[in-house]
Amino acid sequence: MRKLTLLKLSASLLPLPDTSHMLDGLATVERGFAAALTRRGRFGMFAYEFIRFGVKMAWACLFGALMLALLIGTFLWYPKGAALARYDFLTLAAIAIQVVLLWTRLETIEEARVIAIFHLAGTVMELVKTAQGSWIYPEQCLLRLGDVPLFSGFMYACVGSFMSRAWHLFDFRFERHPPLWLLGLLSGAIYLNFLLHRYLIDIRFVLFVVALAALAPGVIHYRVWRSHRRMPLLLAATLTAAFIWIAENIGTATATWVYAYQRNGWAMVSPQIYLCWFLLMILSYTLVVANKGRVRPKHLEDGTIT
């Protein structure tokens, strides 16, 4: 009821744009494109599904892609000595993106809630890790907590945004999914280990083995077009962590943040960071699952599994 009231108030103050005609037009074009390719037989059907997969993935990565574009663009072209610091511009730009995505209904309230949770969790970890000297933000800004620019929390939120959007776009169903209580305990241990490993025993490799064992039996069923296809849950997690690691390299190459071993010049992000992001991706996934409230089983009411 409270959310509904807030939405009504927002709509009365700032009317939402009517995008139905544009979406209907795009749907008509898409159906024509699908029909043209599928008439070419199995190769045409494969080509269409491959393209459709790419478009869906790009749509799922919308917030993350915009943030990476901002990192690259401001690194290359942001004026030196500008009155508004680059980091402050990134913070204001991230907020503006969120407002526009919500206003245009390209992002749901649920996705915005996930982003807020990730922003908070990421900022807390940033405060601890920068205090420990694990990485630094070399530029000055006003919108910051301690040594942490406020835009940094949005970088963690990109992961949650991607997972939440992909879940909806690909209609995820699961087989032998690990129980939420197990993911919760594992994620809590992962988060605490990242915060406290310099003061207690570092058990990240133990946690990595536990994560592998928890995810290995699972299968994720995703729908690109007419039917669901399947992928090992562990493979999906591995690929997601790999894309995050690539984004880490972009972030450090644009000097947005710098690891201790990069202070004398850029170097590729350590493979050990990939392991860290694999574990943090488990935390991200757990928060998304908890926010969804339930995991749909492999039984499908409206399609088949192929």
C-alpha positions in Angstrom: 0.0 0.0 0.0 2.8 2.4 0.9 4.6 1.7 -2.4 1.4 2.2 -4.4 0.8 5.5 -2.7 4.4 6.7 -3.5 4.0 5.6 -7.1 0.7 7.5 -7.5 2.3 10.6 -5.9 5.3 10.4 -8.3 3.0 9.9 -11.3 1.0 13.0 -10.3 4.1 15.2 -9.9 5.9 13.9 -13.0 3.6 12.1 -15.5 5.2 8.9 -17.0 5.7 8.9 -20.7 3.4 6.7 -22.8 5.8 4.2 -24.5 3.1 1.7 -25.6 3.0 2.8 -29.2 6.8 2.6 -29.6 6.9 -0.8 -28.0 4.1 -2.1 -30.2 6.0 -0.8 -33.2 9.2 -2.6 -32.1 7.3 -5.8 -31.5 5.8 -5.7 -35.0 9.3 -5.2 -36.5 10.7 -8.0 -34.3 8.0 -10.4 -35.4 8.6 -9.6 -39.1 12.4 -10.1 -38.6 11.7 -13.5 -36.8 9.4 -14.6 -39.6 12.0 -13.7 -42.3 14.8 -15.6 -40.6 12.8 -18.7 -39.6 11.7 -19.2 -43.2 15.3 -20.0 -44.0 15.2 -23.2 -42.0 17.2 -24.4 -39.0 20.1 -22.1 -39.6 17.7 -19.1 -39.8 16.1 -20.1 -36.5 19.5 -20.5 -34.9 20.6 -17.1 -36.2 17.4 -15.4 -34.9 17.7 -17.0 -31.4 21.4 -16.1 -31.3 20.6 -12.5 -32.1 17.6 -12.5 -29.6 19.9 -13.8 -26.9 22.4 -11.0 -27.5 19.7 -8.4 -27.4 18.3 -9.7 -24.2 21.8 -9.9 -22.6 22.4 -6.3 -23.7 19.1 -5.2 -22.1 20.0 -7.1 -18.9 23.3 -5.3 -18.8 21.7 -1.8 -19.4 22.7 -0.2 -16.1 26.2 -1.8 -16.0 26.9 -0.9 -19.6 25.9 2.8 -19.0 28.2 2.9 -16.0 31.1 1.4 -17.8 30.5 3.9 -20.7 30.7 6.7 -18.2 34.0 5.4 -16.8 35.5 5.3 -20.2 34.0 8.5 -21.4 35.0 10.6 -18.4 38.5 9.1 -18.5 39.0 10.1 -22.1 37.2 13.4 -22.3 36.4 14.8 -18.9 38.0 18.2 -18.6 40.9 18.4 -16.1 40.4 21.1 -13.5 36.6 21.2 -14.0 34.6 22.8 -11.1 32.7 19.5 -10.7 35.1 16.6 -9.9 35.0 13.6 -12.1 33.9 11.3 -9.3 31.1 13.7 -8.3 29.9 13.8 -11.9 29.9 10.0 -11.9 27.7 10.0 -8.8 25.3 12.5 -10.1 25.2 10.7 -13.5 24.4 7.3 -11.8 21.6 8.9 -9.9 20.2 10.5 -13.0 20.3 7.2 -14.9 18.3 5.6 -12.1 15.7 8.4 -12.2 15.4 8.2 -16.0 15.1 4.4 -16.0 12.4 4.4 -13.3 10.6 7.3 -15.0 10.5 5.6 -18.4 9.6 2.3 -16.8 12.8 0.7 -18.2 13.5 -0.4 -14.6 11.1 -1.8 -12.1 10.7 -0.8 -8.4 12.0 -4.3 -7.6 15.2 -3.7 -9.6 15.7 -0.3 -8.0 15.3 -2.0 -4.5 18.0 -4.5 -5.5 20.3 -1.7 -6.6 19.8 0.2 -3.3 20.6 -3.0 -1.3 23.8 -3.6 -3.3 24.8 0.1 -3.1 24.7 -0.1 0.7 26.5 -3.5 1.0 29.1 -2.4 -1.5 29.8 1.0 0.2 30.3 -0.7 3.6 32.9 -3.1 2.0 34.5 -0.2 0.2 35.0 1.7 3.4 36.7 -1.3 5.0 38.9 -2.3 2.1 40.1 1.3 1.2 41.0 1.8 4.9 43.1 -1.4 4.7 44.8 -0.1 1.5 43.6 -2.9 -0.8 42.7 -0.2 -3.4 42.4 3.5 -3.6 40.5 6.2 -5.5 43.2 8.6 -6.6 41.1 11.6 -7.4 39.5 14.1 -5.1 35.7 14.7 -4.8 33.1 16.1 -2.4 30.4 13.4 -2.6 32.2 10.7 -0.6 32.3 8.8 2.7 35.8 8.7 4.0 38.0 7.8 1.1 35.1 6.2 -0.9 33.3 8.2 -3.6 29.6 7.6 -3.5 29.4 6.4 -7.1 31.4 3.2 -6.1 28.3 1.7 -4.6 26.6 1.9 -7.9 29.3 -0.3 -9.4 28.3 -3.2 -7.1 24.7 -2.4 -7.9 25.4 -3.1 -11.6 25.8 -6.8 -10.7 22.5 -7.0 -8.8 20.8 -5.0 -11.6 22.0 -7.5 -14.2 21.0 -10.5 -12.3 17.5 -9.2 -11.5 16.9 -8.1 -15.1 18.2 -11.3 -16.6 16.0 -13.4 -14.2 12.9 -11.7 -15.6 14.1 -11.5 -19.3 15.1 -15.1 -19.5 12.3 -16.5 -17.3 14.7 -18.5 -15.1 13.6 -21.9 -13.8 15.8 -24.2 -11.7 16.6 -27.8 -11.0 18.4 -28.9 -7.8 18.8 -25.3 -6.7 20.7 -24.8 -3.4 18.4 -23.9 -0.6 18.2 -20.2 0.4 19.3 -20.9 4.0 22.6 -22.5 2.6 23.2 -19.6 0.3 22.5 -17.2 3.1 25.0 -18.8 5.5 27.6 -19.0 2.7 27.1 -15.4 1.6 27.2 -14.2 5.2 30.5 -16.0 5.7 31.9 -14.6 2.4 31.0 -11.0 3.3 32.4 -11.3 6.8 35.6 -12.9 5.5 36.2 -10.0 3.1 35.7 -7.6 5.9 37.7 -9.4 8.6 40.3 -11.6 6.8 43.1 -9.3 7.8 42.3 -9.7 11.5 41.2 -13.4 11.5 42.0 -16.4 9.4 41.4 -16.0 5.7 39.1 -18.8 4.6 38.3 -17.6 1.1 39.6 -20.8 -0.5 37.4 -22.9 1.8 34.4 -20.8 1.0 35.3 -21.2 -2.7 35.2 -25.0 -2.4 31.9 -24.8 -0.5 30.4 -22.6 -3.2 31.5 -25.0 -5.9 29.9 -27.9 -4.0 26.7 -25.9 -3.4 26.3 -24.8 -7.1 27.6 -27.9 -8.9 24.3 -30.0 -8.8 22.2 -27.1 -9.9 20.8 -26.5 -13.4 19.4 -23.2 -14.6 16.7 -23.2 -17.4 16.5 -20.1 -19.4 14.2 -19.1 -22.3 15.6 -17.1 -25.2 12.6 -17.6 -27.5 10.0 -20.3 -27.6 11.5 -23.0 -25.3 13.8 -23.2 -22.3 17.3 -24.3 -22.6 19.6 -25.5 -19.8 22.9 -24.6 -18.4 24.8 -25.8 -15.3 24.3 -23.2 -12.5 28.0 -23.4 -11.8 28.8 -22.5 -15.4 26.4 -19.5 -15.3 28.2 -18.3 -12.1 31.6 -18.8 -13.6 30.7 -16.8 -16.8 29.1 -14.0 -14.7 32.2 -13.7 -12.6 34.4 -13.5 -15.7 32.4 -10.6 -17.1 32.7 -8.8 -13.7 36.5 -9.4 -13.8 36.6 -7.8 -17.3 34.7 -4.8 -16.0 37.3 -4.6 -13.2 40.0 -4.3 -15.8 38.1 -1.5 -17.5 37.7 0.3 -14.1 41.4 0.1 -13.3 42.5 0.9 -16.9 40.4 4.1 -16.7 42.2 4.9 -13.4 38.8 5.1 -11.6 40.2 2.9 -8.9 43.7 1.5 -8.5 44.9 -1.7 -6.7 48.0 -1.5 -4.6 50.1 -3.3 -7.3 48.9 -0.9 -10.0 50.2 2.4 -8.4 53.3 2.4 -10.5 51.4 1.7 -13.7 48.5 -0.2 -15.0 48.6 -4.0 -15.0 45.9 -6.6 -15.7 43.8 -7.3 -12.6 45.1 -10.3 -10.7 43.4 -13.6 -11.3 43.0 -13.8 -7.6 40.5 -10.9 -8.0 38.5 -13.2 -10.2 38.2 -15.6 -7.3 37.1 -12.7 -5.0 34.4 -11.7 -7.5 33.2 -15.3 -7.9 32.6 -15.3 -4.2 31.0 -11.8 -4.2 28.9 -12.9 -7.1 27.5 -15.6 -4.8 26.6 -12.9 -2.3 24.9 -10.9 -5.1 23.0 -13.9 -6.3 21.8 -14.7 -2.8 20.4 -11.1 -2.4 18.6 -11.4 -5.7 17.1 -14.7 -4.8 16.0 -13.4 -1.4 14.5 -10.3 -3.1 12.6 -12.5 -5.6 11.1 -14.5 -2.7 11.0 -17.8 -4.5 12.8 -20.0 -7.0 10.6 -21.4 -9.7 11.3 -25.2 -10.3 12.0 -26.7 -13.7 8.3 -27.6 -14.2 7.0 -25.3 -16.9 3.4 -24.3 -17.4 4.0 -22.5 -20.7 6.9 -24.1 -22.5 9.3 -27.0 -22.8 12.8 -27.6 -21.8 15.2 -28.4 -24.6 
